Amino acid sequence: MSTPRWLTTTEQRAWRAHLAVHKLLSHRLDRELQEFGLSLNDYEILVNLSESPGKRMRMSDLADATIQSRSRLSHQVSRMEAAGLVAREDCADDRRGTFAVLTDEGWETMQRVAPHHVASVRDHFVDLLTDDQLEALERAYTPILEHLKSIR
């Protein structure tokens, strides 16, 4: 094994800041969504379904979009089904495939919760940065995102 390339002080500070921001922001947004009986994962599923044609997605595509294993997504969707937020439907063209479909209750929940969630994202993230910083952050994260998607 070769000698590790230890992080420089600058690299280490950036890495640790990223980890702390990710954990604290996710925790804060999740806590605020709990007031509506949702988790951050629930909300992400509702967003993906609400933005899809027919408010439906194949379960495999939804798993990819939300970066979850198919098994984990299946359990999550089961809980959301029990809450009346989503339903499952068989795919007519693929007997093995299943759609997750946003129910009317799920759509009403999205409409009720989205303004609060967007305000939280603004309060805890967007409004703390300038437009230039937001653009720089997007430029910085894009190659990392593309790399991680390619090896997933």
Backbone torsions as a table, in degrees:
resi	resn	phi	psi	omega
1	MET	NA	136.1	-178.3
2	SER	-78.5	164.7	178.9
3	THR	-63.8	131.0	-179.2
4	PRO	-65.1	146.4	173.5
5	ARG	-88.8	90.2	-177.7
6	TRP	-62.2	150.9	179.2
7	LEU	-71.4	140.1	173.3
8	THR	-72.3	170.3	178.2
9	THR	-58.8	-43.4	179.5
10	THR	-64.6	-45.9	179.2
11	GLU	-61.8	-42.6	-179.6
12	GLN	-65.3	-42.7	177.9
13	ARG	-62.1	-43.9	179.8
14	ALA	-63.3	-45.0	-179.2
15	TRP	-62.4	-46.6	-178.4
16	ARG	-68.1	-35.7	176.1
17	ALA	-64.4	-42.6	177.5
18	HIS	-58.9	-49.6	-179.5
19	LEU	-59.4	-45.1	-178.2
20	ALA	-65.7	-44.3	179.2
21	VAL	-62.2	-46.4	-179.5
22	HIS	-58.2	-48.8	-178.6
23	LYS	-65.4	-48.3	-176.7
24	LEU	-67.6	-41.4	179.9
25	LEU	-67.5	-44.4	177.8
26	SER	-60.8	-43.7	179.4
27	HIS	-61.8	-46.4	-178.7
28	ARG	-62.0	-48.5	-178.5
29	LEU	-65.3	-38.9	177.9
30	ASP	-63.1	-44.7	179.2
31	ARG	-61.2	-41.0	-179.3
32	GLU	-70.0	-32.6	176.9
33	LEU	-73.1	-25.6	178.8
34	GLN	-61.1	-26.1	176.4
35	GLU	-60.9	-22.3	179.6
36	PHE	-104.4	8.2	179.8
37	GLY	77.4	20.7	-179.1
38	LEU	-121.6	155.3	168.7
39	SER	-102.2	169.3	176.3
40	LEU	-61.8	-37.0	176.3
41	ASN	-64.9	-42.0	176.2
42	ASP	-57.7	-47.4	-177.0
43	TYR	-62.0	-42.1	-179.9
44	GLU	-61.8	-39.4	177.2
45	ILE	-65.2	-45.6	179.0
46	LEU	-60.7	-40.9	178.8
47	VAL	-62.0	-49.2	-179.3
48	ASN	-59.3	-43.6	179.4
49	LEU	-67.3	-40.6	-177.5
50	SER	-66.0	-25.7	-178.3
51	GLU	-95.0	-0.7	-178.0
52	SER	-95.2	149.2	176.8
53	PRO	-55.4	131.9	-179.5
54	GLY	69.8	10.4	-178.0
55	LYS	52.0	42.5	-177.5
56	ARG	-145.4	149.6	175.4
57	MET	-145.3	146.9	170.8
58	ARG	-61.2	141.8	-178.8
59	MET	-56.9	-39.8	-179.4
60	SER	-64.6	-39.5	177.8
61	ASP	-68.7	-37.5	178.6
62	LEU	-66.7	-38.4	176.6
63	ALA	-61.8	-43.9	178.5
64	ASP	-64.6	-43.3	-177.5
65	ALA	-65.1	-33.8	-177.6
66	THR	-99.1	4.1	177.7
67	ILE	53.8	53.4	177.2
68	GLN	-127.4	156.2	172.1
69	SER	-69.5	156.9	179.5
70	ARG	-62.9	-36.6	179.5
71	SER	-65.1	-47.0	179.6
72	ARG	-62.9	-42.7	178.6
73	LEU	-62.5	-41.0	-179.8
74	SER	-59.0	-43.8	177.6
75	HIS	-65.0	-42.0	-179.9
76	GLN	-62.8	-46.1	179.9
77	VAL	-64.3	-35.7	176.9
78	SER	-60.0	-43.5	178.2
79	ARG	-64.9	-39.8	-179.4
80	MET	-71.2	-32.0	174.4
81	GLU	-62.9	-45.2	179.5
82	ALA	-60.6	-30.4	178.5
83	ALA	-84.7	-4.3	178.3
84	GLY	81.6	13.2	-176.3
85	LEU	-86.5	-32.4	179.6
86	VAL	-137.1	163.0	174.0
87	ALA	-134.6	158.8	175.2
88	ARG	-105.6	142.3	175.4
89	GLU	-135.2	143.5	176.4
90	ASP	-70.1	149.1	175.0
91	CYS	-83.5	126.8	-179.3
92	ALA	-66.2	-33.9	-175.9
93	ASP	-93.0	-4.1	-179.0
94	ASP	-148.5	104.7	-174.0
95	ARG	-64.0	-20.2	178.4
96	ARG	-85.9	-18.7	-174.9
97	GLY	-85.6	154.0	178.5
98	THR	-136.8	141.8	173.7
99	PHE	-98.7	144.7	163.9
100	ALA	-98.4	131.6	-175.2
101	VAL	-125.7	133.0	176.9
102	LEU	-73.0	125.2	178.0
103	THR	-82.0	171.3	175.3
104	ASP	-59.5	-40.6	178.0
105	GLU	-64.4	-38.7	176.4
106	GLY	-64.1	-40.6	178.4
107	TRP	-66.2	-43.2	177.9
108	GLU	-63.4	-38.4	177.2
109	THR	-62.7	-45.0	177.8
110	MET	-58.4	-46.2	-178.3
111	GLN	-63.6	-33.6	-179.2
112	ARG	-78.2	-38.9	-173.3
113	VAL	-87.4	-34.9	-173.4
114	ALA	-53.0	-45.3	179.7
115	PRO	-60.0	-36.8	178.7
116	HIS	-69.6	-42.1	-179.2
117	HIS	-65.8	-44.4	179.0
118	VAL	-61.5	-40.2	177.3
119	ALA	-61.9	-39.0	178.3
120	SER	-66.1	-43.3	178.4
121	VAL	-61.2	-41.1	176.7
122	ARG	-63.5	-49.9	-176.3
123	ASP	-60.6	-40.8	-171.0
124	HIS	-100.5	-4.1	-176.9
125	PHE	-144.8	-72.3	-169.5
126	VAL	-58.1	-49.6	-174.6
127	ASP	-74.2	-6.3	177.0
128	LEU	-87.9	-7.0	-177.0
129	LEU	-121.9	152.2	174.5
130	THR	-80.0	166.8	176.0
131	ASP	-58.7	-40.7	178.6
132	ASP	-62.5	-40.7	178.7
133	GLN	-66.3	-40.2	177.9
134	LEU	-63.1	-43.0	178.0
135	GLU	-64.6	-40.8	178.4
136	ALA	-65.1	-39.6	178.6
137	LEU	-63.5	-44.1	178.0
138	GLU	-61.8	-44.9	178.7
139	ARG	-61.7	-38.9	-178.7
140	ALA	-69.8	-39.9	-176.1
141	TYR	-80.8	-26.1	-175.1
142	THR	-57.7	-48.8	179.5
143	PRO	-65.9	-31.1	177.3
144	ILE	-67.0	-46.4	178.8
145	LEU	-59.4	-47.4	-179.7
146	GLU	-62.8	-41.9	178.2
147	HIS	-60.7	-48.7	-176.9
148	LEU	-66.9	-35.6	175.6
149	LYS	-64.4	-37.9	-176.8
150	SER	-69.9	-24.6	-179.0
151	ILE	-104.3	4.2	-177.3
152	ARG	-66.5	NA	NA
